[in-house]
Amino acid sequence: MKKRILKLGDNIKGISSNWKFSGSTAKNFDNHIKKSVPLYDWSHDISLKLSDFFLNEKTNVYDLGCSTGTFLKELSIRSKEKKHTFYGIDEVKDMCKIAIKNNQKRRNVKIINKKIEDIKFKKSSLITSFYTMQFIHPSRRQNIFNKIYKNLNWSGAFILFEKVRAPDARFQDITMQIYNDYKIEQGFTSEEIISKSISLKGVMDPFSSNANFEMLKRAGFKDVMSILKFLNFEGFLAIK
């Protein structure tokens, strides 16, 4: 039986349990995520400001799941007087092509088309991840956090933004209903909202706030705090 094509908004199409970041998603990604994730621009802005505390000497910087390379471009411009090397990691070839184009004038920005778990990190002072770990299978997530901690310089930082599950079913129901209201206010139709949820089945598996804290602590981080919390979206700052 042929699977029904789902309209997900912003000219993005998909099928059940098969959300992809390639094709039409890559082409329309920046606009789509800004409408889909509350305070998405703010998550970039606060991360840029936080970078000032960790990029004082020549070092390496990684953005895991760099998508179109927008954040790395902003960060490299902010740090243009310092000789850092910025690495954008993404396993989606279409995303990497766009990221390379967006950073073609930034010689110190390197885009690498690989899975995050296959990367051999260089010693770094800052590693960021914006809504990426939730798409990595839970069985592989802790190992990635371990590698991040191991390859950070002492006093280096890991900035993590994730969609998070609420602590119980009642809070989950409340936050999701308000989030659906938010998406309607952004111009998504009810059909597009439901279709997006159907396409993400089995693809995205967010953890609770506490589970993210515990993973960071198991990796070795002792200094961890929340830097953003808006319903079911949260940012974390972990310092080695």
Sequence and secondary structure as in RCSB ss.txt:
>XXXX:A:sequence
MKKRILKLGDNIKGISSNWKFSGSTAKNFDNHIKKSVPLYDWSHDISLKLSDFFLNEKTNVYDLGCSTGTFLKEL
SIRSKEKKHTFYGIDEVKDMCKIAIKNNQKRRNVKIINKKIEDIKFKKSSLITSFYTMQFIHPSRRQNIFNKIYK
NLNWSGAFILFEKVRAPDARFQDITMQIYNDYKIEQGFTSEEIISKSISLKGVMDPFSSNANFEMLKRAGFKDVM
SILKFLNFEGFLAIK
>XXXX:A:secstr
     EEEETTEEE TT   SSTHHHHTHHHHHHHHSTTHHHHHHHHHHHHTTT SSS EEEEET TTSHHHHHH
HHHTTTS  EEEEE S HHHHHHHHHHTTT TTEEEE S GGG     EEEEEEES GGGS HHHHHHHHHHHHH
HEEEEEEEEEEEE B SSHHHHHHHHHHHHHHHHHTT  HHHHHHHHHHHTTT    BHHHHHHHHHHHT  EEE
EEEEETTEEEEEEE 
